[in-house]
Amino acid sequence: MNRTKTPILSIAAAALAILLSTPATAETVKIVGLGASSCARFNQEIGENPALQRDYFAWAQGFMSGALIRAPQGVDEGLDLTPPSFPLQEQVGFLRAFCAKNQDQDYMDAVRALYHRLRGPKT
């Protein structure tokens, strides 16, 4: 190997190593689907077509399942999203009540609140 290229390769390798070891900055995540709706829109839509609650709740279950999958090791392990103490119909009611009370927030905020409720109190 040519000795004049070695320092350049070493510098490039060091720069790459530094770049890869630097923590990434937080990115803004764009939420899509029904859950991206505002609570006001959710309230309006379920008022016009109550069956849409099922579609919204399916989105919520997927979102919460994704949160469980992405949680770091040791966080939310064993969390039951369908505990007998908080049946699905009550969860749907929780989301409906949250959005009725917080029309200026997003449906996703209601889902986050439900997820925290399912977590229970911190011990």
Phi and psi restraints in degrees (range 20) as a CNS / XPLOR table:
assign (resid 1 and name C) (resid 2 and name N)
       (resid 2 and name CA) (resid 2 and name C) 1.0 -70.4 20.0 2
assign (resid 2 and name N) (resid 2 and name CA)
       (resid 2 and name C) (resid 3 and name N) 1.0 127.4 20.0 2
assign (resid 2 and name C) (resid 3 and name N)
       (resid 3 and name CA) (resid 3 and name C) 1.0 -66.5 20.0 2
assign (resid 3 and name N) (resid 3 and name CA)
       (resid 3 and name C) (resid 4 and name N) 1.0 -25.3 20.0 2
assign (resid 3 and name C) (resid 4 and name N)
       (resid 4 and name CA) (resid 4 and name C) 1.0 -73.5 20.0 2
assign (resid 4 and name N) (resid 4 and name CA)
       (resid 4 and name C) (resid 5 and name N) 1.0 -24.3 20.0 2
assign (resid 4 and name C) (resid 5 and name N)
       (resid 5 and name CA) (resid 5 and name C) 1.0 -83.7 20.0 2
assign (resid 5 and name N) (resid 5 and name CA)
       (resid 5 and name C) (resid 6 and name N) 1.0 -22.6 20.0 2
assign (resid 5 and name C) (resid 6 and name N)
       (resid 6 and name CA) (resid 6 and name C) 1.0 -59.6 20.0 2
assign (resid 6 and name N) (resid 6 and name CA)
       (resid 6 and name C) (resid 7 and name N) 1.0 -47.6 20.0 2
assign (resid 6 and name C) (resid 7 and name N)
       (resid 7 and name CA) (resid 7 and name C) 1.0 -61.8 20.0 2
assign (resid 7 and name N) (resid 7 and name CA)
       (resid 7 and name C) (resid 8 and name N) 1.0 -37.3 20.0 2
assign (resid 7 and name C) (resid 8 and name N)
       (resid 8 and name CA) (resid 8 and name C) 1.0 -65.4 20.0 2
assign (resid 8 and name N) (resid 8 and name CA)
       (resid 8 and name C) (resid 9 and name N) 1.0 -43.5 20.0 2
assign (resid 8 and name C) (resid 9 and name N)
       (resid 9 and name CA) (resid 9 and name C) 1.0 -65.0 20.0 2
assign (resid 9 and name N) (resid 9 and name CA)
       (resid 9 and name C) (resid 10 and name N) 1.0 -39.2 20.0 2
assign (resid 9 and name C) (resid 10 and name N)
       (resid 10 and name CA) (resid 10 and name C) 1.0 -63.9 20.0 2
assign (resid 10 and name N) (resid 10 and name CA)
       (resid 10 and name C) (resid 11 and name N) 1.0 -43.4 20.0 2
assign (resid 10 and name C) (resid 11 and name N)
       (resid 11 and name CA) (resid 11 and name C) 1.0 -64.8 20.0 2
assign (resid 11 and name N) (resid 11 and name CA)
       (resid 11 and name C) (resid 12 and name N) 1.0 -43.5 20.0 2
assign (resid 11 and name C) (resid 12 and name N)
       (resid 12 and name CA) (resid 12 and name C) 1.0 -63.1 20.0 2
assign (resid 12 and name N) (resid 12 and name CA)
       (resid 12 and name C) (resid 13 and name N) 1.0 -42.4 20.0 2
assign (resid 12 and name C) (resid 13 and name N)
       (resid 13 and name CA) (resid 13 and name C) 1.0 -64.5 20.0 2
assign (resid 13 and name N) (resid 13 and name CA)
       (resid 13 and name C) (resid 14 and name N) 1.0 -41.2 20.0 2
assign (resid 13 and name C) (resid 14 and name N)
       (resid 14 and name CA) (resid 14 and name C) 1.0 -64.8 20.0 2
assign (resid 14 and name N) (resid 14 and name CA)
       (resid 14 and name C) (resid 15 and name N) 1.0 -42.4 20.0 2
assign (resid 14 and name C) (resid 15 and name N)
       (resid 15 and name CA) (resid 15 and name C) 1.0 -63.0 20.0 2
assign (resid 15 and name N) (resid 15 and name CA)
       (resid 15 and name C) (resid 16 and name N) 1.0 -42.0 20.0 2
assign (resid 15 and name C) (resid 16 and name N)
       (resid 16 and name CA) (resid 16 and name C) 1.0 -63.9 20.0 2
assign (resid 16 and name N) (resid 16 and name CA)
       (resid 16 and name C) (resid 17 and name N) 1.0 -42.4 20.0 2
assign (resid 16 and name C) (resid 17 and name N)
       (resid 17 and name CA) (resid 17 and name C) 1.0 -61.9 20.0 2
assign (resid 17 and name N) (resid 17 and name CA)
       (resid 17 and name C) (resid 18 and name N) 1.0 -42.1 20.0 2
assign (resid 17 and name C) (resid 18 and name N)
       (resid 18 and name CA) (resid 18 and name C) 1.0 -64.9 20.0 2
assign (resid 18 and name N) (resid 18 and name CA)
       (resid 18 and name C) (resid 19 and name N) 1.0 -43.8 20.0 2
assign (resid 18 and name C) (resid 19 and name N)
       (resid 19 and name CA) (resid 19 and name C) 1.0 -61.1 20.0 2
assign (resid 19 and name N) (resid 19 and name CA)
       (resid 19 and name C) (resid 20 and name N) 1.0 -44.2 20.0 2
assign (resid 19 and name C) (resid 20 and name N)
       (resid 20 and name CA) (resid 20 and name C) 1.0 -72.9 20.0 2
assign (resid 20 and name N) (resid 20 and name CA)
       (resid 20 and name C) (resid 21 and name N) 1.0 -24.9 20.0 2
assign (resid 20 and name C) (resid 21 and name N)
       (resid 21 and name CA) (resid 21 and name C) 1.0 -88.5 20.0 2
assign (resid 21 and name N) (resid 21 and name CA)
       (resid 21 and name C) (resid 22 and name N) 1.0 -11.8 20.0 2
assign (resid 21 and name C) (resid 22 and name N)
       (resid 22 and name CA) (resid 22 and name C) 1.0 -76.8 20.0 2
assign (resid 22 and name N) (resid 22 and name CA)
       (resid 22 and name C) (resid 23 and name N) 1.0 130.3 20.0 2
assign (resid 22 and name C) (resid 23 and name N)
       (resid 23 and name CA) (resid 23 and name C) 1.0 -62.3 20.0 2
assign (resid 23 and name N) (resid 23 and name CA)
       (resid 23 and name C) (resid 24 and name N) 1.0 142.1 20.0 2
assign (resid 23 and name C) (resid 24 and name N)
       (resid 24 and name CA) (resid 24 and name C) 1.0 -73.1 20.0 2
assign (resid 24 and name N) (resid 24 and name CA)
       (resid 24 and name C) (resid 25 and name N) 1.0 148.2 20.0 2
assign (resid 24 and name C) (resid 25 and name N)
       (resid 25 and name CA) (resid 25 and name C) 1.0 -77.0 20.0 2
assign (resid 25 and name N) (resid 25 and name CA)
       (resid 25 and name C) (resid 26 and name N) 1.0 155.6 20.0 2
assign (resid 25 and name C) (resid 26 and name N)
       (resid 26 and name CA) (resid 26 and name C) 1.0 -63.6 20.0 2
assign (resid 26 and name N) (resid 26 and name CA)
       (resid 26 and name C) (resid 27 and name N) 1.0 137.0 20.0 2
assign (resid 26 and name C) (resid 27 and name N)
       (resid 27 and name CA) (resid 27 and name C) 1.0 -107.6 20.0 2
assign (resid 27 and name N) (resid 27 and name CA)
       (resid 27 and name C) (resid 28 and name N) 1.0 149.9 20.0 2
assign (resid 27 and name C) (resid 28 and name N)
       (resid 28 and name CA) (resid 28 and name C) 1.0 -78.7 20.0 2
assign (resid 28 and name N) (resid 28 and name CA)
       (resid 28 and name C) (resid 29 and name N) 1.0 131.3 20.0 2
assign (resid 28 and name C) (resid 29 and name N)
       (resid 29 and name CA) (resid 29 and name C) 1.0 -103.9 20.0 2
assign (resid 29 and name N) (resid 29 and name CA)
       (resid 29 and name C) (resid 30 and name N) 1.0 132.8 20.0 2
assign (resid 29 and name C) (resid 30 and name N)
       (resid 30 and name CA) (resid 30 and name C) 1.0 -96.9 20.0 2
assign (resid 30 and name N) (resid 30 and name CA)
       (resid 30 and name C) (resid 31 and name N) 1.0 117.2 20.0 2
assign (resid 30 and name C) (resid 31 and name N)
       (resid 31 and name CA) (resid 31 and name C) 1.0 -84.8 20.0 2
assign (resid 31 and name N) (resid 31 and name CA)
       (resid 31 and name C) (resid 32 and name N) 1.0 136.4 20.0 2
assign (resid 31 and name C) (resid 32 and name N)
       (resid 32 and name CA) (resid 32 and name C) 1.0 -126.2 20.0 2
assign (resid 32 and name N) (resid 32 and name CA)
       (resid 32 and name C) (resid 33 and name N) 1.0 166.0 20.0 2
assign (resid 32 and name C) (resid 33 and name N)
       (resid 33 and name CA) (resid 33 and name C) 1.0 95.0 20.0 2
assign (resid 33 and name N) (resid 33 and name CA)
       (resid 33 and name C) (resid 34 and name N) 1.0 -171.5 20.0 2
assign (resid 33 and name C) (resid 34 and name N)
       (resid 34 and name CA) (resid 34 and name C) 1.0 -58.3 20.0 2
assign (resid 34 and name N) (resid 34 and name CA)
       (resid 34 and name C) (resid 35 and name N) 1.0 -33.5 20.0 2
assign (resid 34 and name C) (resid 35 and name N)
       (resid 35 and name CA) (resid 35 and name C) 1.0 -65.3 20.0 2
assign (resid 35 and name N) (resid 35 and name CA)
       (resid 35 and name C) (resid 36 and name N) 1.0 -14.8 20.0 2
assign (resid 35 and name C) (resid 36 and name N)
       (resid 36 and name CA) (resid 36 and name C) 1.0 -79.5 20.0 2
assign (resid 36 and name N) (resid 36 and name CA)
       (resid 36 and name C) (resid 37 and name N) 1.0 -4.7 20.0 2
assign (resid 36 and name C) (resid 37 and name N)
       (resid 37 and name CA) (resid 37 and name C) 1.0 -72.8 20.0 2
assign (resid 37 and name N) (resid 37 and name CA)
       (resid 37 and name C) (resid 38 and name N) 1.0 155.0 20.0 2
assign (resid 37 and name C) (resid 38 and name N)
       (resid 38 and name CA) (resid 38 and name C) 1.0 -76.2 20.0 2
assign (resid 38 and name N) (resid 38 and name CA)
       (resid 38 and name C) (resid 39 and name N) 1.0 160.3 20.0 2
assign (resid 38 and name C) (resid 39 and name N)
       (resid 39 and name CA) (resid 39 and name C) 1.0 -62.2 20.0 2
assign (resid 39 and name N) (resid 39 and name CA)
       (resid 39 and name C) (resid 40 and name N) 1.0 -36.7 20.0 2
assign (resid 39 and name C) (resid 40 and name N)
       (resid 40 and name CA) (resid 40 and name C) 1.0 -59.9 20.0 2
assign (resid 40 and name N) (resid 40 and name CA)
       (resid 40 and name C) (resid 41 and name N) 1.0 -42.9 20.0 2
assign (resid 40 and name C) (resid 41 and name N)
       (resid 41 and name CA) (resid 41 and name C) 1.0 -67.5 20.0 2
assign (resid 41 and name N) (resid 41 and name CA)
       (resid 41 and name C) (resid 42 and name N) 1.0 -42.3 20.0 2
assign (resid 41 and name C) (resid 42 and name N)
       (resid 42 and name CA) (resid 42 and name C) 1.0 -56.0 20.0 2
assign (resid 42 and name N) (resid 42 and name CA)
       (resid 42 and name C) (resid 43 and name N) 1.0 -49.1 20.0 2
assign (resid 42 and name C) (resid 43 and name N)
       (resid 43 and name CA) (resid 43 and name C) 1.0 -58.4 20.0 2
assign (resid 43 and name N) (resid 43 and name CA)
       (resid 43 and name C) (resid 44 and name N) 1.0 -44.4 20.0 2
assign (resid 43 and name C) (resid 44 and name N)
       (resid 44 and name CA) (resid 44 and name C) 1.0 -64.2 20.0 2
assign (resid 44 and name N) (resid 44 and name CA)
       (resid 44 and name C) (resid 45 and name N) 1.0 -46.8 20.0 2
assign (resid 44 and name C) (resid 45 and name N)
       (resid 45 and name CA) (resid 45 and name C) 1.0 -66.2 20.0 2
assign (resid 45 and name N) (resid 45 and name CA)
       (resid 45 and name C) (resid 46 and name N) 1.0 -41.1 20.0 2
assign (resid 45 and name C) (resid 46 and name N)
       (resid 46 and name CA) (resid 46 and name C) 1.0 -75.2 20.0 2
assign (resid 46 and name N) (resid 46 and name CA)
       (resid 46 and name C) (resid 47 and name N) 1.0 -22.5 20.0 2
assign (resid 46 and name C) (resid 47 and name N)
       (resid 47 and name CA) (resid 47 and name C) 1.0 -67.5 20.0 2
assign (resid 47 and name N) (resid 47 and name CA)
       (resid 47 and name C) (resid 48 and name N) 1.0 -37.5 20.0 2
assign (resid 47 and name C) (resid 48 and name N)
       (resid 48 and name CA) (resid 48 and name C) 1.0 -81.4 20.0 2
assign (resid 48 and name N) (resid 48 and name CA)
       (resid 48 and name C) (resid 49 and name N) 1.0 -32.1 20.0 2
assign (resid 48 and name C) (resid 49 and name N)
       (resid 49 and name CA) (resid 49 and name C) 1.0 -147.1 20.0 2
assign (resid 49 and name N) (resid 49 and name CA)
       (resid 49 and name C) (resid 50 and name N) 1.0 87.8 20.0 2
assign (resid 49 and name C) (resid 50 and name N)
       (resid 50 and name CA) (resid 50 and name C) 1.0 -55.9 20.0 2
assign (resid 50 and name N) (resid 50 and name CA)
       (resid 50 and name C) (resid 51 and name N) 1.0 -26.9 20.0 2
assign (resid 50 and name C) (resid 51 and name N)
       (resid 51 and name CA) (resid 51 and name C) 1.0 -63.4 20.0 2
assign (resid 51 and name N) (resid 51 and name CA)
       (resid 51 and name C) (resid 52 and name N) 1.0 -20.3 20.0 2
assign (resid 51 and name C) (resid 52 and name N)
       (resid 52 and name CA) (resid 52 and name C) 1.0 -64.3 20.0 2
assign (resid 52 and name N) (resid 52 and name CA)
       (resid 52 and name C) (resid 53 and name N) 1.0 -19.6 20.0 2
assign (resid 52 and name C) (resid 53 and name N)
       (resid 53 and name CA) (resid 53 and name C) 1.0 -56.4 20.0 2
assign (resid 53 and name N) (resid 53 and name CA)
       (resid 53 and name C) (resid 54 and name N) 1.0 -36.1 20.0 2
assign (resid 53 and name C) (resid 54 and name N)
       (resid 54 and name CA) (resid 54 and name C) 1.0 -61.8 20.0 2
assign (resid 54 and name N) (resid 54 and name CA)
       (resid 54 and name C) (resid 55 and name N) 1.0 -42.6 20.0 2
assign (resid 54 and name C) (resid 55 and name N)
       (resid 55 and name CA) (resid 55 and name C) 1.0 -66.9 20.0 2
assign (resid 55 and name N) (resid 55 and name CA)
       (resid 55 and name C) (resid 56 and name N) 1.0 -44.2 20.0 2
assign (resid 55 and name C) (resid 56 and name N)
       (resid 56 and name CA) (resid 56 and name C) 1.0 -61.0 20.0 2
assign (resid 56 and name N) (resid 56 and name CA)
       (resid 56 and name C) (resid 57 and name N) 1.0 -42.4 20.0 2
assign (resid 56 and name C) (resid 57 and name N)
       (resid 57 and name CA) (resid 57 and name C) 1.0 -68.8 20.0 2
assign (resid 57 and name N) (resid 57 and name CA)
       (resid 57 and name C) (resid 58 and name N) 1.0 -34.8 20.0 2
assign (resid 57 and name C) (resid 58 and name N)
       (resid 58 and name CA) (resid 58 and name C) 1.0 -60.7 20.0 2
assign (resid 58 and name N) (resid 58 and name CA)
       (resid 58 and name C) (resid 59 and name N) 1.0 -40.8 20.0 2
assign (resid 58 and name C) (resid 59 and name N)
       (resid 59 and name CA) (resid 59 and name C) 1.0 -61.6 20.0 2
assign (resid 59 and name N) (resid 59 and name CA)
       (resid 59 and name C) (resid 60 and name N) 1.0 -44.1 20.0 2
assign (resid 59 and name C) (resid 60 and name N)
       (resid 60 and name CA) (resid 60 and name C) 1.0 -60.5 20.0 2
assign (resid 60 and name N) (resid 60 and name CA)
       (resid 60 and name C) (resid 61 and name N) 1.0 -42.7 20.0 2
assign (resid 60 and name C) (resid 61 and name N)
       (resid 61 and name CA) (resid 61 and name C) 1.0 -63.9 20.0 2
assign (resid 61 and name N) (resid 61 and name CA)
       (resid 61 and name C) (resid 62 and name N) 1.0 -39.8 20.0 2
assign (resid 61 and name C) (resid 62 and name N)
       (resid 62 and name CA) (resid 62 and name C) 1.0 -65.0 20.0 2
assign (resid 62 and name N) (resid 62 and name CA)
       (resid 62 and name C) (resid 63 and name N) 1.0 -41.7 20.0 2
assign (resid 62 and name C) (resid 63 and name N)
       (resid 63 and name CA) (resid 63 and name C) 1.0 -62.5 20.0 2
assign (resid 63 and name N) (resid 63 and name CA)
       (resid 63 and name C) (resid 64 and name N) 1.0 -46.8 20.0 2
assign (resid 63 and name C) (resid 64 and name N)
       (resid 64 and name CA) (resid 64 and name C) 1.0 -67.5 20.0 2
assign (resid 64 and name N) (resid 64 and name CA)
       (resid 64 and name C) (resid 65 and name N) 1.0 -37.0 20.0 2
assign (resid 64 and name C) (resid 65 and name N)
       (resid 65 and name CA) (resid 65 and name C) 1.0 -63.4 20.0 2
assign (resid 65 and name N) (resid 65 and name CA)
       (resid 65 and name C) (resid 66 and name N) 1.0 -40.8 20.0 2
assign (resid 65 and name C) (resid 66 and name N)
       (resid 66 and name CA) (resid 66 and name C) 1.0 -63.3 20.0 2
assign (resid 66 and name N) (resid 66 and name CA)
       (resid 66 and name C) (resid 67 and name N) 1.0 -38.4 20.0 2
assign (resid 66 and name C) (resid 67 and name N)
       (resid 67 and name CA) (resid 67 and name C) 1.0 -63.0 20.0 2
assign (resid 67 and name N) (resid 67 and name CA)
       (resid 67 and name C) (resid 68 and name N) 1.0 -39.7 20.0 2
assign (resid 67 and name C) (resid 68 and name N)
       (resid 68 and name CA) (resid 68 and name C) 1.0 -64.4 20.0 2
assign (resid 68 and name N) (resid 68 and name CA)
       (resid 68 and name C) (resid 69 and name N) 1.0 -42.8 20.0 2
assign (resid 68 and name C) (resid 69 and name N)
       (resid 69 and name CA) (resid 69 and name C) 1.0 -64.0 20.0 2
assign (resid 69 and name N) (resid 69 and name CA)
       (resid 69 and name C) (resid 70 and name N) 1.0 -39.3 20.0 2
assign (resid 69 and name C) (resid 70 and name N)
       (resid 70 and name CA) (resid 70 and name C) 1.0 -85.3 20.0 2
assign (resid 70 and name N) (resid 70 and name CA)
       (resid 70 and name C) (resid 71 and name N) 1.0 -8.8 20.0 2
assign (resid 70 and name C) (resid 71 and name N)
       (resid 71 and name CA) (resid 71 and name C) 1.0 -63.0 20.0 2
assign (resid 71 and name N) (resid 71 and name CA)
       (resid 71 and name C) (resid 72 and name N) 1.0 141.2 20.0 2
assign (resid 71 and name C) (resid 72 and name N)
       (resid 72 and name CA) (resid 72 and name C) 1.0 -61.2 20.0 2
assign (resid 72 and name N) (resid 72 and name CA)
       (resid 72 and name C) (resid 73 and name N) 1.0 156.4 20.0 2
assign (resid 72 and name C) (resid 73 and name N)
       (resid 73 and name CA) (resid 73 and name C) 1.0 -55.3 20.0 2
assign (resid 73 and name N) (resid 73 and name CA)
       (resid 73 and name C) (resid 74 and name N) 1.0 133.6 20.0 2
assign (resid 73 and name C) (resid 74 and name N)
       (resid 74 and name CA) (resid 74 and name C) 1.0 90.5 20.0 2
assign (resid 74 and name N) (resid 74 and name CA)
       (resid 74 and name C) (resid 75 and name N) 1.0 -8.5 20.0 2
assign (resid 74 and name C) (resid 75 and name N)
       (resid 75 and name CA) (resid 75 and name C) 1.0 -104.4 20.0 2
assign (resid 75 and name N) (resid 75 and name CA)
       (resid 75 and name C) (resid 76 and name N) 1.0 125.0 20.0 2
assign (resid 75 and name C) (resid 76 and name N)
       (resid 76 and name CA) (resid 76 and name C) 1.0 61.6 20.0 2
assign (resid 76 and name N) (resid 76 and name CA)
       (resid 76 and name C) (resid 77 and name N) 1.0 18.6 20.0 2
assign (resid 76 and name C) (resid 77 and name N)
       (resid 77 and name CA) (resid 77 and name C) 1.0 -63.9 20.0 2
assign (resid 77 and name N) (resid 77 and name CA)
       (resid 77 and name C) (resid 78 and name N) 1.0 134.0 20.0 2
assign (resid 77 and name C) (resid 78 and name N)
       (resid 78 and name CA) (resid 78 and name C) 1.0 80.7 20.0 2
assign (resid 78 and name N) (resid 78 and name CA)
       (resid 78 and name C) (resid 79 and name N) 1.0 3.1 20.0 2
assign (resid 78 and name C) (resid 79 and name N)
       (resid 79 and name CA) (resid 79 and name C) 1.0 -66.0 20.0 2
assign (resid 79 and name N) (resid 79 and name CA)
       (resid 79 and name C) (resid 80 and name N) 1.0 125.8 20.0 2
assign (resid 79 and name C) (resid 80 and name N)
       (resid 80 and name CA) (resid 80 and name C) 1.0 -97.8 20.0 2
assign (resid 80 and name N) (resid 80 and name CA)
       (resid 80 and name C) (resid 81 and name N) 1.0 116.7 20.0 2
assign (resid 80 and name C) (resid 81 and name N)
       (resid 81 and name CA) (resid 81 and name C) 1.0 -80.5 20.0 2
assign (resid 81 and name N) (resid 81 and name CA)
       (resid 81 and name C) (resid 82 and name N) 1.0 -8.6 20.0 2
assign (resid 81 and name C) (resid 82 and name N)
       (resid 82 and name CA) (resid 82 and name C) 1.0 -131.7 20.0 2
assign (resid 82 and name N) (resid 82 and name CA)
       (resid 82 and name C) (resid 83 and name N) 1.0 58.5 20.0 2
assign (resid 82 and name C) (resid 83 and name N)
       (resid 83 and name CA) (resid 83 and name C) 1.0 -70.9 20.0 2
assign (resid 83 and name N) (resid 83 and name CA)
       (resid 83 and name C) (resid 84 and name N) 1.0 145.8 20.0 2
assign (resid 83 and name C) (resid 84 and name N)
       (resid 84 and name CA) (resid 84 and name C) 1.0 -57.6 20.0 2
assign (resid 84 and name N) (resid 84 and name CA)
       (resid 84 and name C) (resid 85 and name N) 1.0 -27.7 20.0 2
assign (resid 84 and name C) (resid 85 and name N)
       (resid 85 and name CA) (resid 85 and name C) 1.0 -75.9 20.0 2
assign (resid 85 and name N) (resid 85 and name CA)
       (resid 85 and name C) (resid 86 and name N) 1.0 -11.0 20.0 2
assign (resid 85 and name C) (resid 86 and name N)
       (resid 86 and name CA) (resid 86 and name C) 1.0 -143.6 20.0 2
assign (resid 86 and name N) (resid 86 and name CA)
       (resid 86 and name C) (resid 87 and name N) 1.0 74.0 20.0 2
assign (resid 86 and name C) (resid 87 and name N)
       (resid 87 and name CA) (resid 87 and name C) 1.0 -61.1 20.0 2
assign (resid 87 and name N) (resid 87 and name CA)
       (resid 87 and name C) (resid 88 and name N) 1.0 163.2 20.0 2
assign (resid 87 and name C) (resid 88 and name N)
       (resid 88 and name CA) (resid 88 and name C) 1.0 -56.4 20.0 2
assign (resid 88 and name N) (resid 88 and name CA)
       (resid 88 and name C) (resid 89 and name N) 1.0 -42.0 20.0 2
assign (resid 88 and name C) (resid 89 and name N)
       (resid 89 and name CA) (resid 89 and name C) 1.0 -62.0 20.0 2
assign (resid 89 and name N) (resid 89 and name CA)
       (resid 89 and name C) (resid 90 and name N) 1.0 -36.0 20.0 2
assign (resid 89 and name C) (resid 90 and name N)
       (resid 90 and name CA) (resid 90 and name C) 1.0 -70.0 20.0 2
assign (resid 90 and name N) (resid 90 and name CA)
       (resid 90 and name C) (resid 91 and name N) 1.0 -33.8 20.0 2
assign (resid 90 and name C) (resid 91 and name N)
       (resid 91 and name CA) (resid 91 and name C) 1.0 -65.6 20.0 2
assign (resid 91 and name N) (resid 91 and name CA)
       (resid 91 and name C) (resid 92 and name N) 1.0 -41.8 20.0 2
assign (resid 91 and name C) (resid 92 and name N)
       (resid 92 and name CA) (resid 92 and name C) 1.0 -60.6 20.0 2
assign (resid 92 and name N) (resid 92 and name CA)
       (resid 92 and name C) (resid 93 and name N) 1.0 -43.1 20.0 2
assign (resid 92 and name C) (resid 93 and name N)
       (resid 93 and name CA) (resid 93 and name C) 1.0 -63.0 20.0 2
assign (resid 93 and name N) (resid 93 and name CA)
       (resid 93 and name C) (resid 94 and name N) 1.0 -37.4 20.0 2
assign (resid 93 and name C) (resid 94 and name N)
       (resid 94 and name CA) (resid 94 and name C) 1.0 -60.5 20.0 2
assign (resid 94 and name N) (resid 94 and name CA)
       (resid 94 and name C) (resid 95 and name N) 1.0 -47.0 20.0 2
assign (resid 94 and name C) (resid 95 and name N)
       (resid 95 and name CA) (resid 95 and name C) 1.0 -63.7 20.0 2
assign (resid 95 and name N) (resid 95 and name CA)
       (resid 95 and name C) (resid 96 and name N) 1.0 -42.1 20.0 2
assign (resid 95 and name C) (resid 96 and name N)
       (resid 96 and name CA) (resid 96 and name C) 1.0 -62.8 20.0 2
assign (resid 96 and name N) (resid 96 and name CA)
       (resid 96 and name C) (resid 97 and name N) 1.0 -44.7 20.0 2
assign (resid 96 and name C) (resid 97 and name N)
       (resid 97 and name CA) (resid 97 and name C) 1.0 -65.9 20.0 2
assign (resid 97 and name N) (resid 97 and name CA)
       (resid 97 and name C) (resid 98 and name N) 1.0 -40.7 20.0 2
assign (resid 97 and name C) (resid 98 and name N)
       (resid 98 and name CA) (resid 98 and name C) 1.0 -59.4 20.0 2
assign (resid 98 and name N) (resid 98 and name CA)
       (resid 98 and name C) (resid 99 and name N) 1.0 -47.8 20.0 2
assign (resid 98 and name C) (resid 99 and name N)
       (resid 99 and name CA) (resid 99 and name C) 1.0 -70.4 20.0 2
assign (resid 99 and name N) (resid 99 and name CA)
       (resid 99 and name C) (resid 100 and name N) 1.0 -31.7 20.0 2
assign (resid 99 and name C) (resid 100 and name N)
       (resid 100 and name CA) (resid 100 and name C) 1.0 -65.2 20.0 2
assign (resid 100 and name N) (resid 100 and name CA)
       (resid 100 and name C) (resid 101 and name N) 1.0 -35.8 20.0 2
assign (resid 100 and name C) (resid 101 and name N)
       (resid 101 and name CA) (resid 101 and name C) 1.0 -84.3 20.0 2
assign (resid 101 and name N) (resid 101 and name CA)
       (resid 101 and name C) (resid 102 and name N) 1.0 -24.9 20.0 2
assign (resid 101 and name C) (resid 102 and name N)
       (resid 102 and name CA) (resid 102 and name C) 1.0 -127.5 20.0 2
assign (resid 102 and name N) (resid 102 and name CA)
       (resid 102 and name C) (resid 103 and name N) 1.0 60.4 20.0 2
assign (resid 102 and name C) (resid 103 and name N)
       (resid 103 and name CA) (resid 103 and name C) 1.0 -63.4 20.0 2
assign (resid 103 and name N) (resid 103 and name CA)
       (resid 103 and name C) (resid 104 and name N) 1.0 -19.8 20.0 2
assign (resid 103 and name C) (resid 104 and name N)
       (resid 104 and name CA) (resid 104 and name C) 1.0 -83.5 20.0 2
assign (resid 104 and name N) (resid 104 and name CA)
       (resid 104 and name C) (resid 105 and name N) 1.0 -4.4 20.0 2
assign (resid 104 and name C) (resid 105 and name N)
       (resid 105 and name CA) (resid 105 and name C) 1.0 -100.0 20.0 2
assign (resid 105 and name N) (resid 105 and name CA)
       (resid 105 and name C) (resid 106 and name N) 1.0 177.5 20.0 2
assign (resid 105 and name C) (resid 106 and name N)
       (resid 106 and name CA) (resid 106 and name C) 1.0 -97.2 20.0 2
assign (resid 106 and name N) (resid 106 and name CA)
       (resid 106 and name C) (resid 107 and name N) 1.0 157.0 20.0 2
assign (resid 106 and name C) (resid 107 and name N)
       (resid 107 and name CA) (resid 107 and name C) 1.0 -57.8 20.0 2
assign (resid 107 and name N) (resid 107 and name CA)
       (resid 107 and name C) (resid 108 and name N) 1.0 -37.0 20.0 2
assign (resid 107 and name C) (resid 108 and name N)
       (resid 108 and name CA) (resid 108 and name C) 1.0 -58.9 20.0 2
assign (resid 108 and name N) (resid 108 and name CA)
       (resid 108 and name C) (resid 109 and name N) 1.0 -34.6 20.0 2
assign (resid 108 and name C) (resid 109 and name N)
       (resid 109 and name CA) (resid 109 and name C) 1.0 -64.4 20.0 2
assign (resid 109 and name N) (resid 109 and name CA)
       (resid 109 and name C) (resid 110 and name N) 1.0 -37.0 20.0 2
assign (resid 109 and name C) (resid 110 and name N)
       (resid 110 and name CA) (resid 110 and name C) 1.0 -64.3 20.0 2
assign (resid 110 and name N) (resid 110 and name CA)
       (resid 110 and name C) (resid 111 and name N) 1.0 -41.3 20.0 2
assign (resid 110 and name C) (resid 111 and name N)
       (resid 111 and name CA) (resid 111 and name C) 1.0 -65.9 20.0 2
assign (resid 111 and name N) (resid 111 and name CA)
       (resid 111 and name C) (resid 112 and name N) 1.0 -40.8 20.0 2
assign (resid 111 and name C) (resid 112 and name N)
       (resid 112 and name CA) (resid 112 and name C) 1.0 -61.5 20.0 2
assign (resid 112 and name N) (resid 112 and name CA)
       (resid 112 and name C) (resid 113 and name N) 1.0 -41.4 20.0 2
assign (resid 112 and name C) (resid 113 and name N)
       (resid 113 and name CA) (resid 113 and name C) 1.0 -63.3 20.0 2
assign (resid 113 and name N) (resid 113 and name CA)
       (resid 113 and name C) (resid 114 and name N) 1.0 -40.1 20.0 2
assign (resid 113 and name C) (resid 114 and name N)
       (resid 114 and name CA) (resid 114 and name C) 1.0 -63.2 20.0 2
assign (resid 114 and name N) (resid 114 and name CA)
       (resid 114 and name C) (resid 115 and name N) 1.0 -44.0 20.0 2
assign (resid 114 and name C) (resid 115 and name N)
       (resid 115 and name CA) (resid 115 and name C) 1.0 -59.1 20.0 2
assign (resid 115 and name N) (resid 115 and name CA)
       (resid 115 and name C) (resid 116 and name N) 1.0 -44.1 20.0 2
assign (resid 115 and name C) (resid 116 and name N)
       (resid 116 and name CA) (resid 116 and name C) 1.0 -65.9 20.0 2
assign (resid 116 and name N) (resid 116 and name CA)
       (resid 116 and name C) (resid 117 and name N) 1.0 -35.2 20.0 2
assign (resid 116 and name C) (resid 117 and name N)
       (resid 117 and name CA) (resid 117 and name C) 1.0 -66.1 20.0 2
assign (resid 117 and name N) (resid 117 and name CA)
       (resid 117 and name C) (resid 118 and name N) 1.0 -41.2 20.0 2
assign (resid 117 and name C) (resid 118 and name N)
       (resid 118 and name CA) (resid 118 and name C) 1.0 -65.3 20.0 2
assign (resid 118 and name N) (resid 118 and name CA)
       (resid 118 and name C) (resid 119 and name N) 1.0 -31.2 20.0 2
assign (resid 118 and name C) (resid 119 and name N)
       (resid 119 and name CA) (resid 119 and name C) 1.0 -63.1 20.0 2
assign (resid 119 and name N) (resid 119 and name CA)
       (resid 119 and name C) (resid 120 and name N) 1.0 -34.4 20.0 2
assign (resid 119 and name C) (resid 120 and name N)
       (resid 120 and name CA) (resid 120 and name C) 1.0 81.1 20.0 2
assign (resid 120 and name N) (resid 120 and name CA)
       (resid 120 and name C) (resid 121 and name N) 1.0 -178.8 20.0 2
assign (resid 120 and name C) (resid 121 and name N)
       (resid 121 and name CA) (resid 121 and name C) 1.0 -67.6 20.0 2
assign (resid 121 and name N) (resid 121 and name CA)
       (resid 121 and name C) (resid 122 and name N) 1.0 146.2 20.0 2
assign (resid 121 and name C) (resid 122 and name N)
       (resid 122 and name CA) (resid 122 and name C) 1.0 -69.5 20.0 2
assign (resid 122 and name N) (resid 122 and name CA)
       (resid 122 and name C) (resid 123 and name N) 1.0 137.2 20.0 2
